[in-house]
Amino acid sequence: MKTEEYGKENEKIIVMLHGANFVHSFGRQYPLADKYHIIVPHIMGFGDNADKVFMTEECVRELADYIRSLDKKVMLVGFSLGAQLGFKLVAEYEELFEAAILVSPWLIKEEPFLSKIAELNKKQLKQLKNKFMCSFVGMMNGLPSEQRKEFVSQMQNVKEETIHNVVYNGITIYSVPQFADVKIPVIALAGAKEQKEVHDSVKKMSEMNPVCKYEIWDKARHNIPPLFADKFNELICSLI
């Protein structure tokens, strides 16, 4: 599996699962490599793994096998798509993890909102095939210069089928009942300016399992890792 790794000399491992399209969703968290070993797997269908088409079950198994190969429990941090995958991973492979922070998980999925997001993501993919627009979007999402260059290159290979499968990935609050039995600490975050569906998702996670605490951050949109990095990094350090 293709990964980004920082701070390999450090003992404690944080596995960070990025959002759709953005391998470097956690670029503003990389300074934590001063203390921790940070690993960012390229999720199936994205980054240097864009030659594959995203398939939910295969992706989850691939991630679980990789994390198991590390031979120690890790902290899991996921954003957007990565948070949805993290929700499923923690529920089905709890033995691999010490704790988890899941940011902006979309787990309440109903029509017509589902189709609306699918159409928006399809249009966004077309925009991101334009290298200038792709670089601009990367900048607006807080990506540093070198990571923007990688982002532009990687996005040229992302397939429309991957984008469709990401939206219709089948991961919902109801499809993973095992989450109710999770014992490790889990924090679910959403931005106050995100959609109601995301707010409802983190609230439902907490209702489903009281071990899971949720927070809705004032002024935040779908941008907590890059634009609220100081507060977010403090939260990570407090849980590991």
Secondary structure, DSSP 8 states (H G I E B T S, - for coil): --EEEE-TTSSSEEEEE--SS-TTTTGGGGGGGGTSEEEEE--TTSGGGTTS---HHHHHHHHHHHHHHT-S-EEEEEETHHHHHHHHHHHH-GGGEEEEEEES------TTHHHHHHHHHHHHHHHHTSHHHHHHHHHHTT--HHHHHHHHHHHTT--HHHHHHHHT----TTT-GGGGG--S-EEEEEETTS-HHHHHHHHHHHHH-TTEEEEEETT--S-HHHHSHHHHHHHHHHH-
